Amino acid sequence: ADLGPTWFPPRARASMLGARSGGILTGEDVDNIRNMLFDADAGGDVVFLVNAFAAYAAARLAIEFVLPGKLRGYTHQQYVVTLAHQVVVLPVLAVCWAAGLLASGGSASGGPSEAPGLIYLLTGAYVLSDSLVNYSPISAAIAGSAGPPTFSWGVHAHHGFTLLLCLLGTTLPPWLEVEGAVAILLGEAGSLWITITLLRPTRTNFLLRLLTFFASRLCAVPIAIDVLRQCESPLTFYPLLAGVAGLVYDNVRTLLRMRYHARQAAAGGGVAEHGSWPL
């Protein structure tokens, strides 16, 4: 096909970009830009993310139609999709990863696993669908509510930082991509008891929610710091730093609320039903 006189191969364009930068961009910066703009695999990641988001959003809408209504400030659809993601999707990916069933080029190829990338992309699609379906101006129409739509800057900020980390994670070198995927698995596992406590708000569950959330962050944050420590590209380091800092701040606020509720439950006091953020 006639590609025109100004077309250059992707690697040649990347080299030209590095040459024109006058040394401002490192070789890793140029590679990252090439991956985002020209790499066919990166394009595949974007397509997969869009398709996964559409699937999560469609599932949320279908569940909302079948199971309308709310429980303790959250829609039934949020409970179902959250549990499906944290109890089914991520554990299945983790097991397949450990068993070597998602190796690039086939299980027998011995290639790098596709699981870390899937963990990033599916988690990104999960939080993005939650923001759109449950915390946007269309949420009232979706839930069939006559009142104003549900909106929360806190939720959007949390989801935005998470989505940023998920998108950047797929551009990391293989060993850092693995570390980041482990951090996501730990974070989602530690958040599981949030949903369980909302469904069954007992004294034991309030305590378990606090302990599991704290333990998971105690493990995940050092991993995230280690990833930052090994990032040489400013184009990756600073957005990652912003995402990690935002989530750490949000998690500290959440932990303080959890500690307050755990103390209330331990003292025999009731904990008010709410749908605000942080939980």
For each residue, the residues with C-beta under 8 A, 3 or more apart:
1:
2:
3: 7
4: 7
5:
6:
7: 3 4
8: 12 13 16
9: 12 13
10: 13 14 34 37 38 39
11: 14 15 34
12: 8 9 15 16
13: 8 9 10 16 17 34 38
14: 10 11 17 18 30 31 33 34 38
15: 11 12 18 19 30
16: 8 12 13 19 20
17: 13 14 20 21 25 30 33 34
18: 14 15 21 25 27 30
19: 15 16
20: 16 17
21: 17 18 24 25 29 30
22:
23:
24: 21
25: 17 18 21 29 30 33 235
26: 29 30 232 233
27: 18 30 31
28: 31 32 232 233 236
29: 21 25 26 32 33 233 234 235
30: 14 15 17 18 21 25 26 27 33 34
31: 14 27 28 34 35
32: 28 29 35 36 171 233 235 236
33: 14 17 25 29 30 36 37 235
34: 10 11 13 14 17 30 31 37 38 39
35: 31 32 38 39 41 42 171
36: 32 33 39 42 171
37: 10 33 34 42
38: 10 13 14 34 35 42
39: 10 34 35 36 42 43
40: 43 44
41: 35 44 45
42: 35 36 37 38 39 45 46 170 171
43: 39 40 46 47
44: 40 41 47 48
45: 41 42 48 49 117 121 170
46: 42 43 49 50
47: 43 44 50 51
48: 44 45 51 52 121
49: 45 46 52 53 121 124 125 167
50: 46 47 53 54
51: 47 48 54 55
52: 48 49 55 56 121 122 124 125
53: 49 50 56 57 124 125 128 129
54: 50 51 57 58
55: 51 52 58 59 125
56: 52 53 59 60 81 125 126 128 129
57: 53 54 60 61 129 132 133
58: 54 55 61 62
59: 55 56 62 63 81 84
60: 56 57 63 64 77 78 81 129 130 133 134
61: 57 58 64 65 133 142
62: 58 59 65 66
63: 59 60 66 67 76 77 80 81
64: 60 61 67 68 75 76 77 133 142 143
65: 61 62 68
66: 62 63
67: 63 64 76 77 80
68: 64 65 75 76 143 144
69: 75 76
70: 73 74 75 76 143 275
71: 74 76 79 198 199
72: 198 201 273 274 275
73: 70 273 274 275 276
74: 70 71 78 79 198 275
75: 64 68 69 70 78 79 134 143
76: 63 64 67 68 69 70 71 79 80
77: 60 63 64 67 80 81 133 134
78: 60 74 75 81 82 130 134
79: 71 74 75 76 82 83 195 198 199
80: 63 67 76 77 83 84
81: 56 59 60 63 77 78 84 85 126 129 130
82: 78 79 85 86 195
83: 79 80 86 87 88 195
84: 59 80 81 87 88 89
85: 81 82 88 89 90 122 123 126 188
86: 82 83 89 90 188 189 191 192 195
87: 83 84 91 192
88: 83 84 85 91 92
89: 84 85 86 92 93 122 126
90: 85 86 93 94 119 122 123 185 188 189
91: 87 88 94 95
92: 88 89 95 96
93: 89 90 96 97 102 115 118 119 122
94: 90 91 97 98 115 119 185
95: 91 92 98 99
96: 92 93 99 101 102 115
97: 93 94 100 101 102 113 115 116
98: 94 95
99: 95 96
100: 97 103 107 113
101: 96 97 107
102: 93 96 97 107 113 114 115 118
103: 100 106 107 108 109 110 111 112 113 114
104: 109 111 112 113 114
105: 109 111
106: 103 109 111
107: 100 101 102 103
108: 103
109: 103 104 105 106
110: 103
111: 103 104 105 106
112: 103 104 174
113: 97 100 102 103 104 116
114: 102 103 104 117 118
115: 93 94 96 97 102 118 119 181
116: 97 113 119 120 169 177 178 180 181
117: 45 114 120 121 170 177 181
118: 93 102 114 115 121 122
119: 90 93 94 115 116 122 123 181 184 185
120: 116 117 123 124 166 167 169 170 177 180 181 184
121: 45 48 49 52 117 118 124 125 166 170
122: 52 85 89 90 93 118 119 125 126
123: 85 90 119 120 126 127 162 166 184 188
124: 49 52 53 120 121 127 128 162 163 166 167
125: 49 52 53 55 56 121 122 128 129
126: 56 81 85 89 122 123 129 130
127: 123 124 130 131 158 159 162 163 166
128: 53 56 124 125 131 132 159 163
129: 53 56 57 60 81 125 126 132 133
130: 60 78 81 126 127 133 134 135 155 159
131: 127 128 134 135 136 155 156 159 160
132: 57 128 129 135 136 138
133: 57 60 61 64 77 129 130 136 138 139 142
134: 60 75 77 78 130 131 139 142 150
135: 130 131 132 139 150 151 152 155 156
136: 131 132 133 139 149 151
137: 140 149 151
138: 132 133 141 142 149
139: 133 134 135 136 142 143 145 149 150 151
140: 137 143 145 146 147 148 149 150
141: 138 144 149
142: 61 64 133 134 138 139
143: 64 68 70 75 139 140 150
144: 68 141
145: 139 140 149
146: 140
147: 140
148: 140 151
149: 136 137 138 139 140 141 145
150: 134 135 139 140 143 275
151: 135 136 137 139 148
152: 135 155 156 276 277
153: 156 157
154: 157 158 250 276 277 278
155: 130 131 135 152 158 159 277
156: 131 135 152 153 159 160
157: 153 154 160 161 246 250
158: 127 154 155 161 162 246 247 250 277
159: 127 128 130 131 155 156 162 163
160: 131 156 157 163 164 246
161: 157 158 164 165 242 243 246 247 250
162: 123 124 127 158 159 165 166 243 247
163: 124 127 128 159 160 166 167
164: 160 161 167 168 239 242 243
165: 161 162 168 169 180 184 240 243 244 247
166: 120 121 123 124 127 162 163 169 170 184
167: 49 120 124 163 164 170 171
168: 164 165 171 172 236 239 240 243
169: 116 120 165 166 172 177 180 181 184
170: 42 45 117 120 121 166 167 177
171: 32 35 36 42 167 168 236
172: 168 169 176 177 180 227 231 236
173: 176 177
174: 112 177 178
175: 178 179
176: 172 173 179 180 227 230 231
177: 116 117 120 169 170 172 173 174 180 181
178: 116 174 175 181 182
179: 175 176 182 183 223 226 227
180: 116 120 165 169 172 176 177 183 184 223 224 227
181: 115 116 117 119 120 169 177 178 184 185
182: 178 179 185 186 223
183: 179 180 186 187 220 223 224 227
184: 119 120 123 165 166 169 180 181 187 188 220
185: 90 94 119 181 182 188 189
186: 182 183 189 190 216 219 220 223
187: 183 184 190 191 216 217 220
188: 85 86 90 123 184 185 191 192
189: 86 90 185 186 192 212 216
190: 186 187 193 212 213 214 215 216 217 220
191: 86 187 188 194 195 213 216
192: 86 87 188 189 195 196 212
193: 190 196 197 205 208 209 212 213
194: 191 197 198 209 213 279
195: 79 82 83 86 191 192 198 199
196: 192 193 199 200 205 208 209
197: 193 194 200 201 202 205 206 208 209
198: 71 72 74 79 194 195 201 279
199: 71 79 195 196
200: 196 197 205
201: 72 197 198 205 206 265 271
202: 197 205 206 265
203: 206 207 265 266
204: 207 208
205: 193 196 197 200 201 202 208 209
206: 197 201 202 203 209 210 258 261 262 264 265 266 271
207: 203 204 210 211 262 265 266
208: 193 196 197 204 205 211 212
209: 193 194 196 197 205 206 212 213 258 262
210: 206 207 213 214 255 258 259 261 262
211: 207 208 214 215
212: 189 190 192 193 208 209 215 216
213: 190 191 193 194 209 210 216 217 251 254 255 258
214: 190 210 211 217 218 255
215: 190 211 212 218 219
216: 186 187 189 190 191 212 213 219 220
217: 187 190 213 214 220 221 251 255
218: 214 215 221 222
219: 186 215 216 222 223
220: 183 184 186 187 190 216 217 223 224
221: 217 218 224 225 244 248
222: 218 219 225 226
223: 179 180 182 183 186 219 220 226 227
224: 180 183 220 221 227 228 244
225: 221 222 228 229 244
226: 179 222 223 229 230
227: 172 176 179 180 183 223 224 230 231 240
228: 224 225 231 237 240 241 244
229: 225 226
230: 176 226 227
231: 172 176 227 228 236 237 240
232: 26 28 237
233: 26 28 29 32 236 237
234: 29 237 238
235: 25 29 32 33 238 239
236: 28 32 168 171 172 231 233 239 240
237: 228 231 232 233 234 240 241
238: 234 235 241 242
239: 164 168 235 236 242 243
240: 165 168 227 228 231 236 237 243 244
241: 228 237 238 244 245
242: 161 164 238 239 245 246
243: 161 162 164 165 168 239 240 246 247
244: 165 221 224 225 228 240 241 247 248
245: 241 242 248 249
246: 157 158 160 161 242 243 249 250
247: 158 161 162 165 243 244 250 251
248: 221 244 245 251 252
249: 245 246 252 253
250: 154 157 158 161 246 247 253 254 278
251: 213 217 247 248 254 255
252: 248 249 255 256
253: 249 250 256 257 278
254: 213 250 251 257 258 278 279
255: 210 213 214 217 251 252 258 259
256: 252 253 259 260
257: 253 254 260 261 278 279
258: 206 209 210 213 254 255 261 262 279
259: 210 255 256 262 263
260: 256 257 263 264
261: 206 210 257 258 264 265 271
262: 206 207 209 210 258 259 265 266
263: 259 260 266 267
264: 206 260 261 267 269 270 271
265: 201 202 203 206 207 261 262 268 269 271
266: 203 206 207 262 263
267: 263 264
268: 265
269: 264 265
270: 264
271: 201 206 261 264 265
272:
273: 72 73
274: 72 73
275: 70 72 73 74 150
276: 73 152 154 279
277: 152 154 155 158
278: 154 250 253 254 257
279: 194 198 254 257 258 276
